[in-house]
Structures are given as structure tokens and as C-alpha cells.
């Protein structure tokens, strides 16, 4: 029975990994089509080769340009 459970866990982990990769590729295609745009600083992790693939499925810790009040610089009223 433990061997069957191990096989099941491996299948689930593989399905999650493949799903994550498919979502990353879809996000990359949408970015190439102009649907999404990334306005991070050039030194953000998502601008690095290889990591940019996962920009839209792991949208955390991006470095967006903001002023001292935490408002994005291009937001209305953020002069």
C-alpha cells in the first residue's frame, strides 16, 4: 500500500508542476501579445533571464516604481 501512495503523490506533484509551467507559458504568450505589461524596475527578479517566464504565475516581490507614500508613480494624483 505505501508504494501505491508514493506513486499517487508523484503523479499529483508532476501534475501541479506541469500545470504551473503551462500557466507560465500562457502568461508569457499574453505578455508577448501585449495583453500584460510589466512596469517593474530593470533590476527586479522578474527581468532576469529564465525567471521572467514565471512573472505572471508568481506575482510577488516585484519592485514597482512608487513614491514615498507607497502610491505608484503613474497613479492619478501622485505628482
N, C-alpha and C positions, 0 to 999 in steps of 0.2 A: 504493500500500500504506500509506503513512503516514496518509492520510486515513481509511482503514478502521480503523486502530488508534486514532485520535483519537475516532472515533465510539464505539468499544468502551469506551474509557476514560471517556467522558462517560456512557455507559449504566451502567457499573459505579458511578461516583460518584453518579449520580442514584438508583440502586437502594439504595445504602448510606444516602444522605440520607433517602430515603423510609422505609426500614426503621427508622432511628433515630427519626424523627418518630412512626411508628406505635408503637414501643415506649414513647416518651414519653407518648403519648395513653393507652395501656393502663395505664401506671403511674399516670397522673392519675386514670383511672377507678377503679382499685383503691384509691387513696387516698380518693376521694370515697365509695366503698362501705365504707370503714373497715377494709380489709384491711391497708393500710400506714398508719403514722403517723410523722410527722417530729417529733423531740423536740429539734431544734436551737434555739439562741438566736434571738431575734427579729431580730437583725442579720445572720444568716447569709445567704450569697448565695442560698440556695435559697428564701428567703422573699420575694425581690424579684419584683415583677410581671414576667411573661414568662420569667424564669429558673426559676420554680417548676415549670414544665412538664417540665423536664429533671432534676428532683430524683432520680428513680429510675433513670435511664439513665446518669447521671454522678454516682455517689455518692462523690465525692472532696471533700476540703477542707471538710467540714461542720464546724460549730462546736458540738459536743455539750457539755453541762454535765458537767465532770469535776472531781474533787477534785485535790489536789496529787500524789497517787500515780498519776494517769492512769486511775483507775477511775471509771466512770460513777457519778454520784451516786445513782442508783436501783438500783445493783447490790447484791446481798446482801452484808452485811458491810462496807459502805463508809461507815459512820456518821461 
